[in-house]
Amino acid sequence: MAAALLIFFSAAGIISTIWNAFERSQPHAVKLDAAYTTAIREFEKIVPDVIVSKTDSAGTTDLISVRRDELNNLDAAIQRLQTDAISGDLSPLRQRRLRQLYSMKLNILQEMIENGEIAL
């Protein structure tokens, strides 16, 4: 029993060491991209879907629809840039554009919350 525990903890330590080495070996751009992706994903988890009551005007419904389209377009552009990163393109221009897209997405979500288009 003690030998099994010793083997288990040794294996867990080895796996943890390998994982940490892998994480440290990634370029800064990949780490930054992962941080933005995680932040937006966590933010979207706590923000429920847009709630539109039946008494809202057609203009509000149209505005929410436009904002959802903007978010979908930003998601598609981010996805395209991320696939470029997988192929090895870590250029400063790509990194700057990706940061701009993440910033635009967060701004849209923030505006939707501030305007009451998304209820928390």
Summary of the structure (lengths in Angstrom):
residues: 120
radius of gyration: 20.8
end to end distance: 50.1
largest distance: 69.2
contacts: 273
relative contact order: 0.12
helix: 79%
strand: 0%
